[in-house]
Amino acid sequence: MNTLNVYRSRLRFWEMTKLAIFALALGSLWIAMQQVNWNTDLTMGYVDPSIWMLILIALGCFLLIIGLSAWIMLRLWTVVGLPAPQKIISQFNYLESCQKLKFLFAAYALLLLAGVGCLVAIC
């Protein structure tokens, strides 16, 4: 039976440093937004989450999901043994115009499908 040799991914020191800096930046932004809200509205309580806090949480979750999905995609990309994404992107210029149009139409259709899926999930 042929199996793929999947090596454990090791987080390098720089990757962990970037994650720590990102977490500290989000934490300091959280505290700064609370201070801004408290200074503008003196009746705001400590536990009362304002719309800015919800926007900040949503933005942080969005960036975390984007980073995590990109990391997972690159790890799976290397496990499968596909060529580097830069090589595939650079070869897009060598396609004929009808092939480029088909690819862009497919990408737009997938984007539209994802948008419709998000709207269906909300409604």
C-alpha positions in Angstrom: 0.0 0.0 0.0 1.4 3.4 -1.0 1.0 6.1 1.6 2.2 9.6 1.6 4.9 10.5 4.1 3.5 13.4 6.0 6.0 15.1 8.2 5.0 17.0 11.3 4.8 20.6 10.7 7.2 22.5 12.9 6.3 26.1 13.8 9.4 28.1 13.3 10.4 30.7 15.8 9.5 33.5 13.4 6.0 32.1 12.9 5.4 31.9 16.6 6.7 35.4 17.0 4.3 36.7 14.4 1.4 35.0 16.1 2.4 36.5 19.5 2.8 40.0 18.0 -0.6 39.6 16.3 -2.2 38.5 19.6 -0.6 41.4 21.5 -1.8 43.9 18.8 -5.3 42.6 19.0 -5.2 42.7 22.8 -3.9 46.3 22.9 -6.4 47.3 20.3 -9.2 45.8 22.4 -8.1 47.8 25.4 -7.6 51.0 23.4 -11.1 50.7 21.9 -12.6 50.3 25.4 -10.8 53.4 26.6 -12.0 55.4 23.5 -15.6 54.2 24.2 -15.4 55.0 27.9 -14.0 58.5 27.2 -16.7 59.3 24.7 -19.7 57.9 26.7 -19.4 58.1 30.4 -22.5 56.0 31.0 -21.0 52.9 29.3 -20.5 50.0 31.7 -17.5 47.7 31.9 -19.3 44.6 30.7 -21.5 46.2 28.1 -20.1 45.2 24.7 -20.4 48.0 22.2 -20.7 47.7 18.4 -16.9 48.5 18.1 -16.0 45.5 20.2 -18.2 43.3 18.1 -16.6 44.6 14.9 -13.1 44.1 16.4 -14.0 40.5 17.4 -15.4 39.8 13.9 -12.3 41.3 12.3 -10.0 39.2 14.5 -11.9 36.0 13.8 -12.0 36.7 10.1 -8.2 37.3 10.0 -7.6 34.2 12.1 -9.8 32.0 9.8 -8.1 33.5 6.6 -4.6 32.8 8.0 -5.5 29.3 9.3 -7.1 28.3 6.0 -4.1 29.6 4.0 -1.8 27.7 6.3 -3.8 24.5 5.9 -4.0 25.0 2.1 -0.2 25.4 1.8 0.4 22.4 4.0 -1.9 20.2 2.0 -0.4 21.7 -1.2 3.0 20.4 -0.2 1.8 17.0 0.9 0.0 16.4 -2.4 3.2 17.4 -4.2 1.7 20.1 -6.5 4.1 22.7 -7.9 4.6 26.0 -6.1 1.7 28.5 -6.2 4.1 31.1 -7.6 4.8 28.9 -10.6 1.2 28.3 -11.3 0.4 32.0 -11.0 3.2 32.9 -13.3 2.0 30.5 -16.0 -1.4 32.2 -16.1 0.1 34.8 -18.4 0.9 32.1 -21.0 -2.7 30.9 -21.3 -4.7 31.9 -24.3 -7.3 34.6 -23.9 -10.3 32.2 -24.0 -8.6 30.0 -21.4 -8.1 33.1 -19.2 -11.7 34.0 -19.7 -12.9 30.6 -18.7 -10.8 30.6 -15.6 -11.9 34.1 -14.5 -15.6 33.1 -15.2 -15.2 30.0 -13.0 -13.6 32.0 -10.3 -16.4 34.6 -10.4 -19.0 31.8 -10.4 -17.4 30.3 -7.3 -17.3 33.7 -5.6 -20.9 34.3 -6.4 -21.9 30.9 -5.1 -20.0 31.6 -1.9 -21.8 34.9 -1.5 -25.2 33.2 -2.1 -24.3 30.5 0.4 -23.4 33.2 3.0 -26.8 35.0 2.4 -28.6 31.7 2.7 -26.8 31.0 6.0 -27.8 34.4 7.4 -31.4 34.3 6.3 
